Amino acid sequence: MLNFFKSNNLSIAFASLILIVLYRVLFFFHPVDVSILYHHSEPASKFFIRFLHIDSNTHLAWLLTGGGLLCFIEAMMINRIINSYRVTSKKNYLGAVFFAVFTSLIPECMVLSPALVASFILLLCIDKIFELAKPEKLYGHIFDLGFLSALAMLFYFPSVYFLIFVSIGFFMMRSVTFRERVMILTGFFCILLVVFTVYFWFDSLPEMGLDMVNLHNKVAISFGSLTHWQIAIMAWIGVLSFWVLANVPAILFSSVIQTRKYISLLIIGAGLSLLVLPLVFNFNLSHLIFLLTSLSILYAVYFVETKSNLFNEILFIVLILSVLIFEYLPLFVVI
């Protein structure tokens, strides 16, 4: 079965859509409380929530549908990134499948949320960073990297780490001039200037800082408030992360230099997403979407670049079935 998914068959891209739909069926009939996902005061996030009329009365089905649609778009973007920049030695559509699987492990990552929107912007940044490896002087992309980093922060404040991420990626992909460094910062502060102007116009400057960092909804991070199933999910994701990281050195050793840069940057991005956990003032598991985005691409690289054997076949099936286990087992087993 794994060999089929590793093949260059476009129909595999739609397997991710099937998985996205199947993994969400349960929650149409067994709702979960996701109201905490919308306790955000960031400017773009507030507009996003008000524009979609999201409140305590919003039906979960609409949030699941919107989240599923955005997840599918992001899955297609992951396929494009892998194939356009030859992250793997041969063209494949595994990245989207893994993105559908990993994001479906966590109910908070299934619904439309500020963090999910920010992960979409993260993929745009990754796409533009990888394209900077080309010899052309893509000055527009350089400005966009700073602009997108600030935009993501306006949706989800911990996304401020994007600025560090794109700066590191910029240095890894090409030699950087002083002018290009200034262009990234210019793009970042341009959008902040627009926000400053809006708050100044409405005489709300004292609220600007509090809104942008989401201090109005500050809740101390407490892993003790997580359920046993949430802890189990985090532990499983930790095991998956450890496994792929343990196998990355061998993959890097046999890869071309450019692919090594791509993989290394994805690992750095995943690490940065965990380091900014103290900035998650409204803590919930939707923050893990950033880790899962990098993990999806890394697992696609792992399965394509390693020889297919019985263990990998079993691991692939286990990954797909693990979502159903974490979704349905809590209905029958109370811990």
C-alpha positions as CSV (number, residue, x, y, z in Angstrom):
1,M,0.0,0.0,0.0
2,L,2.8,2.4,0.9
3,N,4.3,2.0,-2.6
4,F,1.1,3.2,-4.1
5,F,1.1,6.4,-2.0
6,K,4.8,7.0,-2.9
7,S,4.0,6.9,-6.6
8,N,3.6,9.9,-8.8
9,N,-0.1,9.6,-9.1
10,L,-2.2,12.8,-8.8
11,S,-5.2,10.9,-7.5
12,I,-3.3,10.4,-4.3
13,A,-3.6,14.1,-3.6
14,F,-7.4,13.6,-3.2
15,A,-6.8,10.9,-0.7
16,S,-6.0,13.6,1.8
17,L,-9.4,15.2,1.1
18,I,-11.1,11.8,1.8
19,L,-9.1,11.5,5.1
20,I,-10.0,15.0,6.1
21,V,-13.7,14.3,5.6
22,L,-13.7,10.9,7.3
23,Y,-11.7,12.1,10.3
24,R,-14.3,14.9,10.9
25,V,-17.4,12.7,10.7
26,L,-17.4,11.8,14.3
27,F,-17.4,15.4,15.5
28,F,-20.5,16.2,13.5
29,F,-22.3,13.9,15.8
30,H,-20.2,14.2,19.0
31,P,-19.4,17.9,19.4
32,V,-16.4,19.1,21.4
33,D,-15.9,22.4,23.1
34,V,-13.7,24.6,21.0
35,S,-14.8,28.0,22.3
36,I,-11.4,28.7,23.9
37,L,-9.9,28.9,20.3
38,Y,-11.7,32.2,19.8
39,H,-10.5,34.0,22.9
40,H,-8.3,36.3,20.9
41,S,-7.9,40.0,20.8
42,E,-5.3,40.4,18.0
43,P,-6.5,42.9,15.4
44,A,-6.8,40.6,12.4
45,S,-8.1,37.8,14.7
46,K,-10.9,40.0,16.1
47,F,-11.9,41.0,12.6
48,F,-11.8,37.3,11.4
49,I,-14.0,36.2,14.3
50,R,-16.5,39.0,13.9
51,F,-16.7,38.7,10.1
52,L,-17.6,35.0,10.4
53,H,-19.9,35.7,13.3
54,I,-18.2,33.1,15.5
55,D,-19.5,32.9,19.0
56,S,-20.7,30.3,21.6
57,N,-23.8,29.7,19.4
58,T,-21.8,28.9,16.2
59,H,-22.6,25.4,15.1
60,L,-19.5,23.1,15.2
61,A,-20.3,21.8,11.7
62,W,-19.6,25.1,10.1
63,L,-16.3,25.4,11.9
64,L,-15.3,21.8,10.9
65,T,-16.3,22.5,7.3
66,G,-14.3,25.7,7.2
67,G,-11.3,24.1,8.9
68,G,-11.5,21.1,6.6
69,L,-11.5,23.3,3.5
70,L,-8.5,25.3,4.8
71,C,-6.7,22.1,5.8
72,F,-7.2,20.7,2.2
73,I,-5.8,24.0,0.7
74,E,-2.8,23.8,3.0
75,A,-2.3,20.1,2.1
76,M,-2.2,21.0,-1.6
77,M,0.4,23.7,-0.7
78,I,2.6,21.2,1.0
79,N,2.4,18.9,-2.1
80,R,3.4,21.9,-4.2
81,I,6.3,22.8,-2.0
82,I,7.7,19.2,-2.0
83,N,7.4,18.8,-5.7
84,S,8.3,22.3,-7.0
85,Y,11.5,22.5,-5.0
86,R,12.4,18.8,-5.2
87,V,12.5,18.3,-1.5
88,T,12.3,14.6,-2.2
89,S,14.2,12.7,-4.9
90,K,11.0,11.9,-6.8
91,K,7.7,13.5,-7.2
92,N,5.0,12.4,-4.8
93,Y,1.9,13.5,-3.0
94,L,2.6,12.0,0.5
95,G,2.9,15.4,2.2
96,A,-0.8,16.2,1.9
97,V,-1.7,12.8,3.3
98,F,0.5,13.2,6.4
99,F,-0.8,16.7,6.9
100,A,-4.4,15.4,6.9
101,V,-3.4,12.6,9.4
102,F,-1.3,14.7,11.8
103,T,-3.7,17.7,12.0
104,S,-6.7,15.3,12.5
105,L,-5.0,13.9,15.6
106,I,-6.0,17.1,17.5
107,P,-9.6,18.3,17.5
108,E,-8.4,21.9,18.0
109,C,-6.5,21.7,14.7
110,M,-9.6,20.4,12.8
111,V,-11.7,23.6,13.1
112,L,-11.2,27.0,11.6
113,S,-9.1,29.1,14.0
114,P,-6.6,31.9,14.2
115,A,-3.7,29.4,14.5
116,L,-4.9,27.5,11.4
117,V,-5.0,30.7,9.4
118,A,-1.5,31.5,10.7
119,S,-0.3,28.1,9.6
120,F,-1.5,28.9,6.1
121,I,0.7,32.0,6.2
122,L,3.6,29.9,7.4
123,L,3.3,27.7,4.3
124,L,3.4,30.9,2.1
125,C,6.6,31.9,3.9
126,I,8.2,28.5,3.4
127,D,7.3,28.6,-0.3
128,K,8.9,32.0,-0.7
129,I,12.0,31.1,1.3
130,F,12.6,28.0,-0.8
131,E,12.2,30.0,-3.9
132,L,14.9,32.4,-2.7
133,A,17.4,29.6,-3.4
134,K,17.0,30.5,-7.1
135,P,19.8,32.8,-8.5
136,E,17.3,35.5,-9.5
137,K,17.0,38.6,-7.2
138,L,13.5,38.1,-6.0
139,Y,13.2,41.4,-4.1
140,G,9.4,41.2,-3.9
141,H,9.7,37.9,-2.1
142,I,12.1,39.3,0.4
143,F,9.7,42.1,1.3
144,D,6.8,39.7,1.4
145,L,8.5,37.5,4.0
146,G,8.5,40.4,6.5
147,F,5.0,41.4,5.5
148,L,3.6,37.9,6.0
149,S,5.4,37.5,9.3
150,A,3.7,40.6,10.7
151,L,0.3,39.5,9.2
152,A,0.5,36.1,10.9
153,M,1.2,37.9,14.2
154,L,-2.0,39.9,13.8
155,F,-3.9,36.7,13.6
156,Y,-2.0,34.7,16.3
157,F,0.6,36.5,18.4
158,P,3.0,33.6,18.9
159,S,3.5,33.7,15.2
160,V,5.9,36.5,15.9
161,Y,8.6,33.8,15.7
162,F,8.0,33.8,11.9
163,L,10.3,36.8,11.7
164,I,13.1,34.9,13.2
165,F,12.3,31.8,11.1
166,V,12.3,33.7,7.8
167,S,15.5,35.6,8.7
168,I,17.3,32.3,9.4
169,G,15.9,30.8,6.2
170,F,17.0,33.8,4.2
171,F,20.5,33.5,5.5
172,M,20.5,29.7,4.8
173,M,19.3,30.0,1.2
174,R,21.6,32.8,-0.1
175,S,24.1,35.4,0.7
176,V,22.4,38.4,2.2
177,T,23.1,42.1,1.6
178,F,22.4,45.0,4.0
179,R,19.7,46.2,1.6
180,E,17.9,42.8,1.7
181,R,18.0,42.7,5.5
182,V,16.3,46.1,5.6
183,M,13.7,44.9,3.1
184,I,12.5,42.1,5.5
185,L,12.2,44.5,8.4
186,T,10.5,47.1,6.2
187,G,7.9,44.6,5.2
188,F,7.3,43.6,8.8
189,F,7.0,47.2,10.1
190,C,4.9,48.4,7.2
191,I,1.9,46.3,8.3
192,L,2.5,47.3,12.0
193,L,2.4,51.0,10.8
194,V,-1.0,50.4,9.3
195,V,-2.3,48.9,12.6
196,F,-0.8,51.8,14.5
197,T,-2.6,54.2,12.2
198,V,-6.0,52.5,12.7
199,Y,-5.7,52.5,16.5
200,F,-4.5,56.1,16.4
201,W,-7.5,57.1,14.2
202,F,-10.0,55.6,16.6
203,D,-8.0,57.0,19.6
204,S,-7.3,53.5,21.0
205,L,-3.5,53.5,21.1
206,P,-3.4,52.4,24.8
207,E,-5.2,49.2,23.8
208,M,-3.0,48.4,20.8
209,G,-0.2,46.6,22.7
210,L,-2.7,44.7,24.9
211,D,-4.7,43.6,21.9
212,M,-1.7,42.5,19.8
213,V,-0.3,40.2,22.4
214,N,-3.7,38.9,23.5
215,L,-3.2,40.0,27.1
216,H,-6.9,40.4,27.6
217,N,-7.3,36.6,27.5
218,K,-4.1,35.7,29.4
219,V,-4.3,32.3,31.0
220,A,-1.2,30.8,32.7
221,I,0.1,27.7,30.8
222,S,-0.9,24.7,32.8
223,F,-0.4,21.2,31.4
224,G,-2.3,19.9,34.5
225,S,-5.5,21.3,32.9
226,L,-5.1,19.0,29.9
227,T,-7.1,15.8,29.8
228,H,-5.5,12.4,29.8
229,W,-6.3,12.0,26.1
230,Q,-4.7,15.3,25.2
231,I,-1.6,14.3,27.1
232,A,-1.6,10.9,25.2
233,I,-1.9,12.7,21.9
234,M,1.0,15.0,22.7
235,A,3.0,12.0,23.8
236,W,2.3,10.3,20.5
237,I,3.2,13.3,18.5
238,G,6.4,13.5,20.6
239,V,7.2,9.9,19.7
240,L,6.6,10.6,16.0
241,S,8.8,13.7,16.1
242,F,11.6,11.8,17.8
243,W,11.4,9.0,15.3
244,V,11.7,11.2,12.2
245,L,14.5,13.3,13.9
246,A,16.4,10.1,14.6
247,N,16.3,9.2,11.0
248,V,17.1,12.7,9.6
249,P,20.9,12.4,9.8
250,A,20.9,9.5,7.4
251,I,18.6,11.3,5.0
252,L,20.7,14.4,5.1
253,F,23.9,12.5,4.5
254,S,22.5,11.0,1.2
255,S,20.8,14.2,0.0
256,V,22.1,17.1,-2.1
257,I,23.1,20.3,-0.3
258,Q,19.9,22.2,-1.3
259,T,17.7,19.5,0.2
260,R,19.8,19.5,3.4
261,K,19.0,23.2,3.7
262,Y,15.3,22.6,3.2
263,I,15.1,19.8,5.8
264,S,17.3,21.7,8.3
265,L,15.1,24.8,8.0
266,L,11.9,22.8,8.6
267,I,13.5,21.3,11.8
268,I,14.5,24.8,13.0
269,G,11.0,26.1,12.3
270,A,9.5,23.2,14.3
271,G,11.9,23.9,17.2
272,L,11.1,27.6,17.2
273,S,7.3,26.9,17.3
274,L,7.9,25.0,20.6
275,L,10.2,27.6,22.0
276,V,7.5,30.3,21.8
277,L,5.0,28.4,24.0
278,P,5.4,30.9,26.8
279,L,3.9,33.5,24.4
280,V,0.7,31.5,24.0
281,F,-1.4,33.4,26.5
282,N,-4.5,31.6,25.5
283,F,-3.0,28.1,25.6
284,N,-4.6,25.3,23.6
285,L,-3.4,22.5,21.4
286,S,-4.1,24.4,18.2
287,H,-0.6,25.8,18.6
288,L,0.8,22.4,17.6
289,I,-0.4,23.1,14.0
290,F,3.0,24.7,13.4
291,L,4.9,21.7,14.5
292,L,2.6,19.4,12.5
293,T,3.1,21.4,9.3
294,S,6.9,20.8,9.4
295,L,6.4,17.2,10.6
296,S,4.2,16.4,7.5
297,I,6.9,17.4,5.1
298,L,9.6,15.7,7.0
299,Y,7.6,12.4,7.1
300,A,7.0,12.6,3.4
301,V,10.8,12.9,3.0
302,Y,11.4,10.0,5.4
303,F,9.0,7.6,3.6
304,V,10.1,8.5,0.1
305,E,13.9,8.4,0.8
306,T,14.0,5.3,2.9
307,K,13.6,1.9,1.4
308,S,10.2,0.4,1.6
309,N,10.1,-2.5,4.0
310,L,7.6,-4.2,6.2
311,F,8.3,-1.9,9.2
312,N,7.5,1.2,7.1
313,E,4.4,-0.4,5.8
314,I,3.2,-1.1,9.3
315,L,4.2,2.4,10.5
316,F,2.2,4.0,7.7
317,I,-0.9,2.0,8.5
318,V,-0.5,2.8,12.2
319,L,-0.3,6.5,11.5
320,I,-3.5,6.5,9.6
321,L,-5.3,4.3,12.2
322,S,-4.0,6.3,15.2
323,V,-6.3,9.1,14.4
324,L,-9.4,6.9,14.6
325,I,-8.0,5.4,17.9
326,F,-7.7,8.8,19.5
327,E,-11.1,9.9,18.2
328,Y,-13.2,6.8,19.1
329,L,-11.5,5.2,22.1
330,P,-12.4,8.1,24.5
331,L,-16.1,7.3,23.7
332,F,-15.7,3.8,25.2
333,V,-12.9,4.2,27.7
334,V,-13.1,6.8,30.5
335,I,-9.7,7.7,32.2
